[in-house]
Amino acid sequence: MTMMTQNNQKNNSCATEAPPPRSQQDIRARNQALILTAAEEEFVLKSYRGATMQGIADRAGLPKANIHYYFKNKKNLYRVVLRSIIQEWNEGLVTMTVDSDPKTVIEKFVRTKLHQAFAHPNRHKLFAVEVIGGAPHLHDFMSTTMQEWALDKVQVMKVWHEQGKISIADPLQLLILVWATTQRYAEFETEIVGLMGKTAYDKEDETRAAEFLVPFILHGCGLKPEYG
């Protein structure tokens, strides 16, 4: 076998094993995801005022110039982080309509909110700090997009009430109750694990919370859970 043949075989082998080059769109999506995760951590630990673009870049493992390229400045990045958190939270009720089964929808919403609280507690803590501070970066969003989302769900549940499907006559209070009871596990994590005599949640705590909250809330809506 000639040297040229050996080199050709080696080159062909490398070409086969090498991963396909990623597109610019893939690289952009990956970098933005890294930045948002790093920003979330930085804002929770250091607050909006204490967080820096350099600190976020260091956490993301990217040049600071990349952060500015994708998000312009700290204020814009902070708002994107907060709005992405809210958008994810609201997905638990995206598909509900007057024709949906109330028990299925409400149970899914409670379980989804609980899972989000246990899986990503920092997101709830960050949102809580923003709201406690008067929501200066979210005021317009909450008075438009967020309010429209909530009122849409309230209207659906009012129809359910008129049809005799649920006993709740003021569905906005139900939304507030679900938010309060599920997000508490994240926002006051230190308090709750302390009351449990622990230093951190274990893998069964989310299940125990769901087994209590789901039937409790369904009963309050005049719905009979499958258990409890």
C-alpha positions in Angstrom: 0.0 0.0 0.0 1.4 3.4 -1.0 1.9 6.3 1.4 -0.7 8.3 -0.6 -3.3 5.5 -0.2 -2.7 5.3 3.5 -3.1 9.1 3.8 -6.3 9.0 1.8 -7.7 6.3 4.0 -6.8 8.2 7.1 -8.4 11.4 5.8 -11.5 9.5 4.9 -11.7 8.0 8.4 -11.3 11.4 10.0 -14.0 12.9 7.8 -16.4 10.1 8.7 -15.8 10.5 12.5 -15.8 14.3 12.6 -19.1 15.8 13.8 -21.0 17.9 11.3 -20.4 21.7 11.7 -23.1 23.5 13.6 -25.0 26.2 11.9 -24.9 29.8 13.1 -28.4 29.4 14.3 -27.5 26.5 16.5 -24.5 28.4 17.9 -26.6 31.4 18.6 -29.3 29.4 20.4 -26.7 27.6 22.5 -24.9 30.8 23.5 -28.2 32.5 24.4 -29.2 29.6 26.6 -25.9 29.6 28.4 -26.2 33.4 28.9 -29.7 33.2 30.3 -28.8 30.4 32.7 -25.7 32.3 33.9 -27.7 35.6 34.2 -30.4 33.9 36.2 -27.8 32.7 38.7 -25.9 36.0 38.8 -29.1 38.0 39.4 -30.3 35.7 42.2 -27.0 35.7 44.0 -26.1 39.4 43.6 -29.4 41.1 42.8 -30.0 43.3 39.7 -27.8 46.1 41.1 -24.9 43.8 42.2 -24.8 41.7 39.0 -22.4 42.7 36.3 -22.1 41.7 32.6 -18.6 40.5 33.3 -19.8 38.3 36.1 -22.5 36.8 33.8 -19.9 36.3 31.0 -17.6 34.5 33.5 -20.5 32.2 34.6 -21.4 31.5 31.0 -17.8 30.9 29.9 -18.2 33.4 27.1 -16.6 36.7 26.3 -18.4 39.8 27.7 -18.7 41.0 24.1 -21.0 38.1 23.3 -23.4 39.1 26.1 -23.6 42.6 24.7 -24.0 41.3 21.2 -27.0 39.2 22.0 -28.7 41.3 24.8 -27.3 44.8 24.4 -27.1 45.7 28.1 -27.8 44.4 31.6 -31.3 46.0 31.8 -32.5 44.3 28.6 -30.9 40.9 29.7 -32.6 41.1 33.1 -36.0 41.7 31.4 -35.5 38.8 29.0 -34.7 36.5 31.9 -37.8 37.5 33.8 -40.1 37.3 30.8 -38.7 33.9 29.8 -39.4 32.6 33.3 -43.0 33.8 33.2 -43.6 32.4 29.8 -42.4 29.0 30.9 -44.6 29.1 34.0 -47.7 30.0 32.0 -47.3 27.0 29.7 -49.2 24.8 32.2 -52.5 26.5 31.2 -51.9 27.3 27.5 -54.3 24.8 26.1 -57.3 25.2 28.4 -60.6 26.0 26.7 -64.3 26.0 27.8 -64.4 22.4 26.3 -61.5 21.2 28.4 -62.0 18.9 31.4 -61.6 21.2 34.5 -60.2 18.4 36.7 -57.5 17.5 34.1 -56.6 21.1 33.5 -56.4 22.2 37.2 -54.5 19.1 38.3 -52.0 19.5 35.5 -51.5 23.2 36.4 -50.8 22.4 40.0 -48.4 19.6 39.2 -46.6 21.7 36.6 -46.2 24.6 39.0 -44.9 22.4 41.7 -42.4 20.8 39.4 -41.2 24.1 38.2 -40.8 25.3 41.9 -38.7 22.2 42.8 -36.7 22.0 39.6 -35.9 25.7 39.3 -36.2 27.5 42.6 -33.9 30.3 41.6 -36.4 31.5 39.0 -39.1 31.9 41.6 -36.8 33.7 44.0 -35.7 36.1 41.3 -39.3 36.8 40.3 -40.3 37.3 44.0 -37.5 39.8 44.6 -38.5 41.8 41.5 -42.2 41.9 42.5 -41.4 42.8 46.2 -39.4 45.7 44.8 -42.4 47.0 43.0 -41.7 45.2 39.7 -40.0 48.2 38.1 -38.7 46.1 35.2 -41.9 44.1 34.7 -44.6 46.7 35.3 -45.6 47.2 31.7 -45.5 43.5 30.9 -47.6 42.6 34.0 -50.2 45.2 33.2 -50.6 44.0 29.6 -49.4 40.6 28.6 -49.6 39.0 32.0 -53.0 40.5 32.8 -54.4 39.5 29.4 -53.2 35.9 30.0 -54.8 35.7 33.5 -58.1 37.3 32.4 -58.3 34.8 29.5 -58.0 31.9 31.9 -60.4 33.5 34.3 -63.0 33.8 31.6 -62.8 30.2 30.7 -63.2 29.2 34.4 -66.2 31.5 34.7 -67.9 29.6 31.9 -67.1 26.3 33.7 -68.7 27.8 36.8 -71.8 28.9 34.9 -72.0 25.4 33.4 -71.8 23.9 36.9 -68.5 22.2 36.2 -66.6 23.9 39.1 -67.8 25.6 42.3 -65.3 28.4 42.2 -67.2 31.7 41.4 -64.1 33.9 41.6 -61.4 32.0 39.4 -58.8 34.7 39.9 -58.6 33.7 43.5 -58.0 30.2 42.4 -55.0 31.3 40.2 -53.6 33.3 43.1 -54.0 30.3 45.4 -52.2 27.9 43.1 -49.4 30.4 42.6 -49.1 31.0 46.3 -49.1 27.4 47.4 -46.8 26.0 44.7 -44.2 28.8 44.4 -43.8 29.0 48.2 -41.8 25.8 48.0 -39.2 27.6 46.0 -39.3 31.2 47.4 -39.2 30.0 51.0 -37.1 26.9 50.4 -34.8 27.6 53.4 -37.8 28.0 55.8 -39.6 24.9 54.6 -36.7 22.5 54.7 -35.9 23.8 58.1 -39.4 23.0 59.3 -38.9 19.6 57.9 -35.7 19.2 59.8 -33.6 19.0 56.7 -31.0 21.1 54.9 -32.4 20.5 51.4 -35.3 18.9 49.6 -35.1 15.2 48.8 -36.5 13.5 45.7 -39.8 12.6 47.4 -40.7 16.1 48.6 -42.3 17.2 45.3 -44.4 14.0 45.3 -45.6 14.6 48.9 -46.5 18.2 48.1 -48.5 17.1 45.0 -50.3 14.4 46.9 -51.5 17.0 49.4 -52.2 20.0 47.2 -53.8 18.3 44.2 -56.8 16.8 46.1 -57.0 19.8 48.4 -57.4 22.2 45.5 -59.7 19.9 43.4 -62.0 19.5 46.4 -62.1 23.3 46.8 -63.2 23.5 43.2 -66.0 21.0 43.8 -64.1 18.3 41.9 -63.5 14.8 43.0 -59.9 13.7 42.6 -59.0 10.1 41.6 -57.6 9.7 45.1 -57.8 11.4 48.5 
